[in-house]
């Protein structure tokens, strides 16, 4: 019988640790949820190549390909558009793959399945009759080539044999979700027009979050700046110093609308160009919150918007820190700012009883701390200052974490 190759399984990997121990973005044969894999950040994609024809496939090359929104598939290279191959932490180019997915028959242990240029295998990759091999590529979505909600699909081909793709993994690029008629986005940090993330304290100029008019996102207690809104001539004070910048809600608003004290505003457009809305009597948006209450809104001198501080979450903590309303003069003192920062970082529980500050300490260790013990474990991740063991993970033979001990002090 002729050689008959199939791509039978896939899994998206996290670029960390080593080829045999790195973690996963999703389960076997499961594409990750939208936004899990960010643009311009390295990730891994692994395939099982199974021979089903009962004939060995010697010297087999594997070429990774992708396509955008059901267009034509194209080879992935180090300079390709949409998705490109990149150098990664987990392995070196042309290294052998261990068996981490599923396949039947003899496994090819020396097939040079790891690739940082989109093409793996070759002379070392001799797939036994009815056997299998695995290949894994370091990849990165090219942010300039995609937009929110784009769908990228992947497959394997070979210049040597036909590969039938029984599975077609895919990634959906993160995009803004519109809530409220004023166009606030659900989750400023994860929902941006051009698919890029807005992080705490970082300004995103191009296509910022939906609740930002002028394309500048500032939050977590940072002060507003440069042309803060006017509401019928009154200064619109940024609530708790969290705001966007540059002419929000003035006559120069994108749709040319002014939120008046007496009534409504029309067409207070945001970066996504959303529709007309009716505002509450104080001239500000009703419930224009994002990121669970941390988001961007303005309160004029005569009070806060309806529902602004009633929900639990960071804004409730902020309200507790400085009171239920901003002083009539619009002044927020330096002590107010310190109180706000303390309440948000040290009192808001993210999950599992951990505060925002404690969560950031764990993220810092996982992303930037020294690591020891890989791949057999226990894997120890140090704090950024290298003064203590922040995360200690016990792993099984496949590198999966079976227990975690953390120190968030």
ROFI-570971 format. One record per residue (C-alpha): residue in one letter; x, y, z. Coordinates in Angstrom, 3 decimals. Layout:
BEGIN
A:X:Y:Z
...
END
This chain:
BEGIN
X:0.000:0.000:0.000
X:1.058:3.604:-0.529
X:2.126:5.959:2.215
X:-0.951:7.553:3.792
X:-0.232:10.379:6.242
X:-2.837:12.095:8.408
X:-2.602:15.001:10.863
X:-4.748:13.350:13.520
X:-4.271:15.449:16.664
X:-3.153:18.944:17.692
X:-2.586:21.020:20.789
X:-1.700:24.667:21.413
X:1.237:25.045:23.807
X:2.585:27.750:26.113
X:6.103:28.922:25.319
X:7.813:28.132:28.617
X:10.118:25.627:30.316
X:11.094:22.945:27.770
X:9.715:20.875:24.887
X:8.785:17.985:27.153
X:7.384:20.039:30.061
X:5.725:23.197:28.750
X:2.064:23.779:29.552
X:-0.931:24.079:27.250
X:-3.376:26.804:26.248
X:-6.215:24.293:25.739
X:-7.006:20.583:25.841
X:-6.053:18.048:23.152
X:-7.765:18.764:19.812
X:-9.366:21.907:21.276
X:-8.841:25.392:19.900
X:-8.297:27.988:22.654
X:-11.007:30.442:23.631
X:-10.954:33.832:21.930
X:-8.245:36.072:23.351
X:-6.324:33.320:25.172
X:-3.515:33.618:22.623
X:-2.626:37.293:22.165
X:-1.204:38.873:19.047
X:2.555:39.476:18.823
X:3.243:36.972:21.612
X:4.954:33.592:20.941
X:2.966:30.373:21.331
X:3.395:26.733:20.264
X:1.355:24.463:17.982
X:1.938:20.697:17.913
X:0.566:18.056:15.518
X:0.560:14.251:15.452
X:1.411:12.872:11.986
X:0.036:9.319:11.704
X:0.873:6.851:8.911
X:-2.198:4.714:8.113
X:-1.295:3.022:4.814
X:1.070:0.420:6.233
X:4.086:1.861:4.364
X:7.009:3.735:5.940
X:7.383:7.442:5.103
X:11.111:8.153:5.032
X:12.699:11.617:5.133
X:9.379:13.372:5.671
X:9.224:17.179:5.778
X:6.365:18.928:7.607
X:5.349:22.416:6.472
X:3.126:24.497:8.781
X:0.509:26.612:6.997
X:-2.194:29.100:7.986
X:-5.050:31.032:6.429
X:-7.117:34.035:7.477
X:-10.931:34.031:7.494
X:-11.244:30.965:5.200
X:-8.906:32.432:2.583
X:-6.087:30.567:0.864
X:-3.593:28.619:2.975
X:-0.022:29.905:2.905
X:3.296:28.581:4.189
X:4.384:29.864:7.575
X:7.951:31.192:7.539
X:9.974:33.599:9.655
X:8.746:36.486:7.483
X:5.214:35.382:6.558
X:2.168:37.576:7.115
X:-0.777:36.727:9.415
X:1.305:34.226:11.443
X:5.078:33.884:11.405
X:7.511:31.323:12.824
X:9.651:32.615:15.703
X:12.394:31.526:18.089
X:10.954:30.228:21.361
X:12.041:29.368:24.881
X:10.785:25.777:24.926
X:13.109:24.249:22.309
X:15.805:24.805:19.707
X:15.207:24.589:15.983
X:15.441:20.992:14.633
X:15.346:19.424:18.120
X:13.550:16.084:18.430
X:9.999:15.926:19.770
X:9.027:13.642:22.615
X:5.613:12.006:22.455
X:3.128:14.332:24.159
X:-0.023:13.850:22.069
X:-1.712:10.658:20.830
X:-0.732:8.236:18.063
X:-0.589:4.534:17.301
X:2.286:2.287:16.342
X:5.991:3.096:16.543
X:6.820:6.676:17.547
X:9.643:8.467:15.695
X:11.924:9.687:18.497
X:14.558:11.469:16.399
X:12.488:13.200:13.741
X:13.717:16.808:14.240
X:10.096:17.796:14.820
X:10.747:21.115:16.579
X:10.843:24.117:14.268
X:11.355:27.858:14.586
X:11.076:28.487:10.849
X:7.853:26.637:9.919
X:9.481:23.561:8.304
X:10.369:20.457:10.375
X:11.520:16.902:9.851
X:13.461:16.088:6.713
X:16.102:13.367:6.608
X:15.841:12.479:10.341
X:12.058:12.074:10.188
X:11.412:8.467:9.156
X:7.836:7.581:10.088
X:7.439:3.819:10.478
X:4.713:1.910:8.663
X:1.517:2.474:10.703
X:3.611:4.579:13.109
X:3.580:8.258:14.003
X:5.678:11.307:14.737
X:5.023:14.719:16.258
X:6.019:18.198:15.138
X:5.812:21.501:17.015
X:6.368:25.042:15.781
X:7.078:28.337:17.558
X:4.511:30.809:16.190
X:3.352:34.398:16.620
X:0.295:36.199:15.254
X:1.342:39.324:13.344
X:-0.781:42.033:14.958
X:-0.515:44.402:11.997
X:-2.106:41.806:9.702
X:-5.200:40.903:11.735
X:-8.212:42.552:13.345
X:-10.520:41.679:16.203
X:-12.649:38.549:15.595
X:-10.526:37.348:12.657
X:-10.237:33.547:12.512
X:-6.852:31.955:11.724
X:-6.769:28.255:10.779
X:-3.719:25.997:10.662
X:-2.743:22.787:8.852
X:0.248:20.655:7.860
X:1.459:19.891:4.356
X:4.540:18.111:3.022
X:6.531:18.382:-0.196
X:7.183:14.623:0.075
X:3.755:13.088:0.704
X:0.130:14.141:0.870
X:-0.991:14.894:4.433
X:-4.726:14.670:5.117
X:-5.677:17.050:7.919
X:-8.290:15.292:10.043
X:-8.144:18.239:12.441
X:-7.917:21.960:11.687
X:-6.906:24.028:14.728
X:-7.952:27.678:14.833
X:-7.454:30.900:16.770
X:-10.015:33.711:16.984
X:-8.318:37.076:17.458
X:-9.514:39.074:20.466
X:-11.960:41.849:19.583
X:-14.134:44.461:21.268
X:-17.533:43.424:22.579
X:-19.973:46.330:22.646
X:-22.273:46.762:25.609
X:-24.490:49.738:26.376
X:-25.567:52.099:23.628
X:-22.677:54.445:24.472
X:-20.194:51.840:23.267
X:-18.349:50.853:26.416
X:-16.333:47.686:25.897
X:-16.510:44.669:28.149
X:-13.007:44.475:29.508
X:-10.779:47.319:28.292
X:-7.681:45.228:28.905
X:-8.784:42.465:26.556
X:-11.052:44.122:24.025
X:-9.393:46.519:21.654
X:-10.109:47.406:18.069
X:-6.838:46.228:16.564
X:-6.499:43.101:18.693
X:-3.774:44.464:20.945
X:-4.108:44.434:24.714
X:-4.216:47.466:26.995
X:-2.314:46.805:30.196
X:-2.413:48.626:33.527
X:-0.874:52.051:33.213
X:0.010:51.675:29.541
X:-1.343:53.971:26.858
X:-2.504:52.394:23.617
X:-2.614:54.990:20.871
X:-3.859:52.960:17.918
X:-7.449:51.753:18.053
X:-7.876:51.833:21.806
X:-10.667:50.235:23.755
X:-14.266:50.921:22.859
X:-14.906:53.051:25.929
X:-12.064:55.413:25.023
X:-12.847:58.194:22.541
X:-9.442:59.663:21.812
X:-7.446:56.462:21.624
X:-5.657:56.707:24.983
X:-6.394:54.264:27.779
X:-5.256:55.117:31.321
X:-6.596:53.317:34.382
X:-5.854:51.888:37.844
X:-5.671:55.272:39.538
X:-3.774:57.227:36.883
X:-4.809:60.833:36.418
X:-6.571:62.146:33.350
X:-4.757:64.688:31.251
X:-4.943:67.099:28.335
X:-8.365:68.533:27.601
X:-10.631:66.692:30.034
X:-14.282:66.946:29.052
X:-16.492:69.982:29.362
X:-20.175:69.493:30.090
X:-22.029:72.683:29.205
X:-18.999:74.640:30.365
X:-18.520:72.723:33.606
X:-15.436:70.666:34.264
X:-16.211:66.967:33.963
X:-14.084:65.472:36.718
X:-12.599:62.055:35.990
X:-13.994:59.657:38.590
X:-11.194:58.675:40.997
X:-8.575:59.869:38.541
X:-9.244:57.015:36.156
X:-9.884:58.417:32.721
X:-8.982:58.730:29.118
X:-7.276:61.781:27.663
X:-7.409:64.415:24.964
X:-10.751:66.090:24.458
X:-13.220:63.455:25.539
X:-16.876:64.594:25.368
X:-16.143:68.126:24.250
X:-17.230:69.795:20.999
X:-14.419:67.876:19.304
X:-15.813:64.460:20.176
X:-15.736:62.151:17.180
X:-19.431:62.567:16.441
X:-19.468:66.193:17.581
X:-21.763:65.701:20.571
X:-21.729:67.502:23.921
X:-23.180:65.842:27.026
X:-25.343:68.538:28.584
X:-26.224:68.889:32.240
X:-29.913:69.262:31.422
X:-30.584:66.136:29.453
X:-29.257:63.887:26.798
X:-26.382:63.558:24.397
X:-26.470:62.111:20.946
X:-23.813:60.162:19.170
X:-21.118:60.250:21.856
X:-19.026:58.058:19.590
X:-16.099:55.999:20.742
X:-13.230:54.451:18.850
X:-15.647:51.922:17.433
X:-18.046:54.581:16.165
X:-21.025:53.345:18.136
X:-24.522:54.738:17.990
X:-26.616:57.426:19.645
X:-27.561:56.951:23.280
X:-29.733:58.653:25.876
X:-27.851:59.694:28.992
X:-28.940:60.254:32.571
X:-29.870:63.737:33.746
X:-26.381:64.652:34.880
X:-25.174:64.373:31.300
X:-22.971:61.340:31.712
X:-23.338:57.817:30.502
X:-25.399:55.426:32.537
X:-23.289:52.489:33.635
X:-20.352:53.195:31.306
X:-18.141:50.778:33.207
X:-15.624:48.316:31.868
X:-13.162:45.917:33.477
X:-15.567:45.142:36.321
X:-15.959:48.763:37.367
X:-12.412:49.979:36.764
X:-13.251:51.406:33.366
X:-13.453:54.854:31.914
X:-16.144:57.380:32.552
X:-16.576:61.007:33.535
X:-18.722:62.539:36.256
X:-19.658:66.223:36.021
X:-19.712:68.554:39.016
X:-23.277:67.815:39.934
X:-22.785:64.146:40.684
X:-21.955:60.690:39.538
X:-23.720:58.731:36.850
X:-26.571:56.368:37.690
X:-25.269:53.068:38.976
X:-21.652:54.221:38.917
X:-20.544:53.013:42.329
X:-23.217:50.534:43.330
X:-21.712:47.299:42.052
X:-19.153:45.264:43.938
X:-15.641:45.303:42.612
X:-12.813:47.818:42.306
X:-15.022:50.882:41.936
X:-16.911:49.972:45.089
X:-13.574:49.889:46.892
X:-12.644:53.234:45.358
X:-15.940:54.728:46.491
X:-15.266:53.476:50.002
X:-11.783:54.994:49.900
X:-12.821:58.555:48.979
X:-16.576:58.669:49.549
X:-19.532:58.341:47.238
X:-18.947:61.527:45.282
X:-16.084:63.621:43.974
X:-15.698:67.019:45.699
X:-17.672:69.752:43.996
X:-14.515:71.472:42.862
X:-13.377:68.310:41.136
X:-10.200:67.994:43.253
X:-8.771:64.593:44.105
X:-5.971:64.895:46.652
X:-2.714:63.001:46.671
X:-3.934:61.080:49.724
X:-7.101:60.168:47.820
X:-4.940:58.692:45.092
X:-2.906:56.685:47.608
X:-6.093:55.437:49.260
X:-7.529:54.434:45.901
X:-4.403:52.506:44.928
X:-4.350:50.720:48.273
X:-8.010:49.730:48.099
X:-7.748:48.434:44.532
X:-4.450:46.562:44.838
X:-4.732:45.239:48.398
X:-8.470:44.689:48.880
X:-9.967:43.669:45.538
X:-10.017:39.858:45.368
X:-9.228:38.642:41.856
X:-9.922:34.943:42.526
X:-9.079:32.226:45.006
X:-8.767:34.729:47.845
X:-5.826:36.477:46.161
X:-5.685:40.267:45.925
X:-4.638:42.108:42.786
X:-1.188:42.750:44.274
X:-0.709:39.089:45.209
X:-1.834:38.000:41.754
X:0.679:40.356:40.132
X:3.453:38.890:42.277
X:2.631:35.407:40.984
X:2.473:36.660:37.393
X:5.829:38.376:37.796
X:7.454:35.181:39.033
X:5.892:33.050:36.302
X:6.833:35.453:33.498
X:10.107:37.035:34.623
X:11.491:35.072:37.568
X:14.323:32.567:37.527
X:13.254:28.925:37.027
X:14.930:25.768:38.332
X:14.021:22.093:38.461
X:12.764:21.721:34.883
X:11.851:19.395:33.300
X:11.550:16.700:35.991
X:10.439:18.933:38.842
X:9.669:20.167:41.274
X:9.803:23.332:39.165
X:10.619:26.416:41.237
X:9.936:29.965:40.031
X:11.632:32.769:41.960
X:10.294:36.245:42.603
X:11.642:38.958:40.303
X:14.017:40.218:43.012
X:15.318:36.642:43.420
X:14.749:36.657:47.181
X:12.282:33.777:47.602
X:10.583:30.813:45.947
X:7.329:32.330:44.706
X:5.877:29.247:42.916
X:6.794:25.590:43.456
X:5.133:23.158:41.027
X:5.124:19.375:41.175
X:4.875:17.848:37.684
X:4.210:14.400:36.288
X:6.175:12.597:33.599
X:4.494:14.659:30.882
X:5.304:17.962:32.540
X:1.713:18.593:33.656
X:1.429:20.440:36.954
X:-0.153:18.236:39.608
X:0.206:20.495:42.636
X:1.221:24.098:43.268
X:2.624:25.814:46.373
X:2.697:29.611:46.283
X:4.196:32.362:48.448
X:2.554:35.735:47.821
X:4.114:37.608:50.743
END
